[in-house]
Amino acid sequence: MNQSMIDIHMQVMWNRLISVVEEQAQTLIRTAFSTSVREAGDLSAGVFDLEGRMLAQAVTGTPGHVNAMAESVAHFIRDIGPDNIFEGDVYITNDPWKGTGHLHDITVVTPSFHHRKLVGYFASTAHVVDVGGRGFGPDAREVYEEGIFIPIMKFFERGELNRTLIHIVRNNVRENDKVVGDFYALAACNETGQRRLVDMLTEFNLPDLSTIGGFILKHSREATLERLRNLPHGSWNHSLDLDGYDEPVHLAAKLSIGPEGIVVDFDGTSGMSKFGINVPLVYAKAYACYGIKCVVAPEIPNNAASLAPFDVVAPEGCILNAKRPAPVAVRHVLGHFVPDLVLGALHPALPGQVPAEGASALWNLHMSVRPVSDQIGGKGAEILMFNSGGSGARATLDGLNATAFPSGVHTMPIEATENVGPVIIWRKELREGSGGGGAQRGGLGQMIEIEAAEGFSFRFSAMFDRLGHPARGRDGGLNGATGAVALDDGTVLKGKGLQFVPEGRRLVLSLPGGGGYGDPANRPTDAIEHDLKHGYITGEQAEAYGRSRTKGGKA
């Protein structure tokens, strides 16, 4: 067989391996108990070699989970110990610094055997609805308050369940059936991956993953380095100011491009917060690499080798490199702004290729719904909703409306949310006029109104940003609209922290829009008319476009 035929054969096996991990992820979606996994795809799945290097990841999943999990498997191997790994084992953790950044993410790793020989590992991560403690929110002052902390340990050993672990978990979380059910779902999805891998190895007559793994890592690294050599080399700086919890947060990055790699340095970033908005470096690195890769090498498959040329450093104790026991429950809020941060630094090097800033951080809403009286029938519930603002406009395209960039999670249907507990979603629609103006318009945010069912009230943990710092436009584009949180009687609420919505009142969320791209005077007339007709912009905004065109001599 000549080299070209060998390469084709290898590419077929590579594609097959990606289908293996995608089926792994779909098993998790089908069996998960948490709506955030079933409906929003807040998960990751992947296959790893004997050294814990990620060979392939499922298309379904979030960059924060996938890229952080890419580092976590090596921690599992070290902590369990090579001599303590057996067929039938399943390992588990939610360690924020060895997993994916906070306690609500459960990572499960399963060693993969073929003909009784260890050939690799399958790993998966999912966000569970509750881990005890204060509940999902930013109010804790230490990680110990945020919920149960499961160090890397065995969930199953040689096929035998760790009943002590399950007993402890059941007695430390509010939604114990759902949480424990998700543990089993994670183990089941890894088992699906294992079975499909054995089928693949048997079909291609391979003893292990070394041959295909070596091909994947070699070609992925070479392809990524080729891209880097063709980029402008040098260093560029950028910064972002965000709401924070009790005071604004400053994020800073220096991005340095060379022929052998890209280094992002977060020196100059604010120190750690007293509240749970801190970010472990593994999560900040996950989103920094994702942001860069979206522009520099989007079509190169994501694995250990294609990620290797990207390095991220940060001063110890800054808010993007938080150290234990810092509270980190809502690390996603600042973490989701890291792509905007690094892409802002990349823009001068690659003009016309980097989008404007977007809403970025998910507007996650965790509700604890309870009866107002013991006389009322029915029980309360813990309900988690994922909501998205608008993404930033691109050089040639408008921003996407109500789209979760960079997390990539799906919008959760209101029917799925209402099915979980006694809440009513009265309104969920695009927010008129929230996208920043420009030659390309920023994506729109949403308007959402939520009320507890009759006889119930709810507390909610706000985890929102861009109430005071809008998504900035690029190259003359205008800023997107800031967000707002209020009750339907006009009472203004905070963007972060635990708050109360009494029976009969509605929570009103106005999600931020994305920034525009390019001079608004260059917006085509037919695009303005289309936006006005469909309620994307207001009449006042349409008139402003007209004035900008006149001012620019383009009437």
Disulfide bonds with the S-S distance in Angstrom:
none
